[in-house]
Amino acid sequence: MTLKQIIENNDTTKGIVFDLCIQGMIILSLISFSIDTIPDLSANTKIILRYIEVATVLIFTIEYILRVFVADRKLGFIFSFYGMVDLAAFLPFYLCTGIDLRSIRAVRMLRLIRILKLIRYNKAIQRFHRAFMIAREEIVLFLFASCILLFFAAVGIYYFENQAQPDHFTSVFHSLWWAVATLTTVGYGDIYPITTGGKIFTFFVLMIGLGVVSVPAGLIASALSQARMEEKQSQLT
């Protein structure tokens, strides 16, 4: 069995072991990152977390180099989605090491990108990605329509409530927060209409919001069913 088969194919014993090891390192890295945010950690704990960070980064670096080495189109892999995610999983560590600038520490937040590496090893997530690609045109159209609805909702509530609540609905841009909270049916209650026209308008916006929330769920569910059928057909052929 070649190195390429072990790294790129997860239908063999060695390939499964390799995938499980990388998944374990990803989870370990995310857990250590979370623990590192706890205040007043002991010095020993910080040292252990540092060792875990170095070890996981080295493993991710070696994995990335191996994947580039076995790739048929090396530049294609480097600039692919998975290639960029794999690179971003360890690159922030090297950027921050030895640099004393406080601003560069914000780059370490990119360590959270490591969770995206799990996409490579999960067939269900890959199926979700395939479903997104199937329904991408409908989703883009839905997002565009949602932005238009948000704008109209902000304009409408502004005209109804501006004179009654000039502090809260100062402009259309200030009204966008209310439009987002209402159209998504979250309704924080920090800003709400007090005029009769504003309340009636809010009722219609809420009714529209219920439909807006259900549309993407239906699109994705339908696309997932199609992706599952395509996966089964590919397995039969």
Contacts in CASP RR format, 6 or more apart in sequence:
PFRMAT RR
TARGET T0000
AUTHOR 0000-0000-0000
METHOD contacts of the structure
MODEL  1
MTLKQIIENNDTTKGIVFDLCIQGMIILSLISFSIDTIPDLSANTKIILR
YIEVATVLIFTIEYILRVFVADRKLGFIFSFYGMVDLAAFLPFYLCTGID
LRSIRAVRMLRLIRILKLIRYNKAIQRFHRAFMIAREEIVLFLFASCILL
FFAAVGIYYFENQAQPDHFTSVFHSLWWAVATLTTVGYGDIYPITTGGKI
FTFFVLMIGLGVVSVPAGLIASALSQARMEEKQSQLT
1 12 0 8 1.000
1 14 0 8 1.000
3 66 0 8 1.000
3 69 0 8 1.000
3 70 0 8 1.000
4 70 0 8 1.000
5 12 0 8 1.000
5 14 0 8 1.000
5 15 0 8 1.000
6 12 0 8 1.000
6 14 0 8 1.000
6 15 0 8 1.000
6 18 0 8 1.000
7 15 0 8 1.000
7 18 0 8 1.000
7 63 0 8 1.000
7 66 0 8 1.000
7 67 0 8 1.000
7 70 0 8 1.000
8 67 0 8 1.000
8 70 0 8 1.000
9 15 0 8 1.000
10 16 0 8 1.000
10 18 0 8 1.000
10 19 0 8 1.000
10 121 0 8 1.000
19 121 0 8 1.000
22 59 0 8 1.000
22 63 0 8 1.000
22 117 0 8 1.000
22 121 0 8 1.000
23 118 0 8 1.000
23 121 0 8 1.000
25 56 0 8 1.000
25 59 0 8 1.000
25 60 0 8 1.000
26 56 0 8 1.000
26 114 0 8 1.000
26 115 0 8 1.000
26 117 0 8 1.000
26 118 0 8 1.000
28 52 0 8 1.000
28 56 0 8 1.000
29 52 0 8 1.000
29 53 0 8 1.000
29 56 0 8 1.000
29 111 0 8 1.000
29 114 0 8 1.000
30 112 0 8 1.000
30 114 0 8 1.000
30 115 0 8 1.000
32 49 0 8 1.000
32 52 0 8 1.000
32 53 0 8 1.000
32 56 0 8 1.000
33 111 0 8 1.000
33 112 0 8 1.000
35 41 0 8 1.000
35 45 0 8 1.000
35 49 0 8 1.000
36 46 0 8 1.000
36 49 0 8 1.000
41 49 0 8 1.000
53 93 0 8 1.000
57 90 0 8 1.000
57 93 0 8 1.000
57 94 0 8 1.000
60 86 0 8 1.000
60 89 0 8 1.000
60 90 0 8 1.000
60 114 0 8 1.000
60 117 0 8 1.000
61 90 0 8 1.000
63 86 0 8 1.000
64 83 0 8 1.000
64 86 0 8 1.000
64 87 0 8 1.000
64 89 0 8 1.000
64 90 0 8 1.000
67 77 0 8 1.000
67 83 0 8 1.000
67 86 0 8 1.000
68 74 0 8 1.000
68 77 0 8 1.000
68 78 0 8 1.000
71 77 0 8 1.000
77 83 0 8 1.000
78 84 0 8 1.000
78 87 0 8 1.000
82 119 0 8 1.000
82 120 0 8 1.000
85 113 0 8 1.000
85 116 0 8 1.000
85 117 0 8 1.000
85 119 0 8 1.000
85 120 0 8 1.000
86 117 0 8 1.000
88 110 0 8 1.000
88 113 0 8 1.000
89 111 0 8 1.000
89 113 0 8 1.000
89 114 0 8 1.000
89 117 0 8 1.000
91 110 0 8 1.000
92 107 0 8 1.000
92 108 0 8 1.000
92 109 0 8 1.000
92 110 0 8 1.000
92 111 0 8 1.000
93 108 0 8 1.000
93 111 0 8 1.000
95 104 0 8 1.000
95 107 0 8 1.000
96 104 0 8 1.000
96 105 0 8 1.000
96 107 0 8 1.000
96 108 0 8 1.000
118 125 0 8 1.000
119 125 0 8 1.000
119 126 0 8 1.000
119 129 0 8 1.000
127 224 0 8 1.000
127 227 0 8 1.000
127 228 0 8 1.000
127 231 0 8 1.000
128 220 0 8 1.000
128 224 0 8 1.000
128 227 0 8 1.000
130 227 0 8 1.000
130 230 0 8 1.000
130 231 0 8 1.000
131 220 0 8 1.000
131 223 0 8 1.000
131 224 0 8 1.000
131 226 0 8 1.000
131 227 0 8 1.000
132 139 0 8 1.000
132 220 0 8 1.000
132 223 0 8 1.000
134 223 0 8 1.000
134 226 0 8 1.000
134 227 0 8 1.000
135 219 0 8 1.000
135 220 0 8 1.000
135 222 0 8 1.000
135 223 0 8 1.000
138 219 0 8 1.000
139 216 0 8 1.000
139 219 0 8 1.000
142 215 0 8 1.000
142 216 0 8 1.000
142 219 0 8 1.000
146 183 0 8 1.000
146 212 0 8 1.000
149 183 0 8 1.000
149 208 0 8 1.000
149 212 0 8 1.000
150 176 0 8 1.000
150 179 0 8 1.000
150 180 0 8 1.000
150 183 0 8 1.000
151 172 0 8 1.000
151 176 0 8 1.000
151 179 0 8 1.000
153 175 0 8 1.000
153 178 0 8 1.000
153 179 0 8 1.000
153 182 0 8 1.000
153 183 0 8 1.000
153 205 0 8 1.000
154 172 0 8 1.000
154 173 0 8 1.000
154 175 0 8 1.000
154 176 0 8 1.000
154 178 0 8 1.000
154 179 0 8 1.000
155 172 0 8 1.000
155 175 0 8 1.000
156 175 0 8 1.000
156 201 0 8 1.000
157 169 0 8 1.000
157 175 0 8 1.000
157 178 0 8 1.000
157 179 0 8 1.000
157 182 0 8 1.000
157 193 0 8 1.000
157 198 0 8 1.000
157 201 0 8 1.000
157 202 0 8 1.000
157 205 0 8 1.000
158 169 0 8 1.000
158 171 0 8 1.000
158 172 0 8 1.000
158 174 0 8 1.000
158 175 0 8 1.000
160 193 0 8 1.000
160 195 0 8 1.000
160 197 0 8 1.000
160 198 0 8 1.000
160 201 0 8 1.000
161 168 0 8 1.000
161 169 0 8 1.000
161 175 0 8 1.000
161 193 0 8 1.000
161 194 0 8 1.000
161 195 0 8 1.000
161 198 0 8 1.000
162 169 0 8 1.000
162 170 0 8 1.000
164 194 0 8 1.000
164 195 0 8 1.000
165 191 0 8 1.000
165 194 0 8 1.000
168 174 0 8 1.000
168 178 0 8 1.000
168 191 0 8 1.000
169 175 0 8 1.000
169 178 0 8 1.000
169 191 0 8 1.000
177 191 0 8 1.000
178 191 0 8 1.000
178 192 0 8 1.000
179 205 0 8 1.000
180 186 0 8 1.000
181 187 0 8 1.000
181 188 0 8 1.000
181 189 0 8 1.000
181 190 0 8 1.000
181 191 0 8 1.000
182 202 0 8 1.000
182 205 0 8 1.000
182 206 0 8 1.000
182 209 0 8 1.000
183 205 0 8 1.000
183 208 0 8 1.000
183 209 0 8 1.000
183 212 0 8 1.000
184 209 0 8 1.000
184 212 0 8 1.000
184 213 0 8 1.000
185 206 0 8 1.000
185 209 0 8 1.000
185 210 0 8 1.000
185 213 0 8 1.000
192 202 0 8 1.000
193 199 0 8 1.000
193 201 0 8 1.000
193 202 0 8 1.000
END
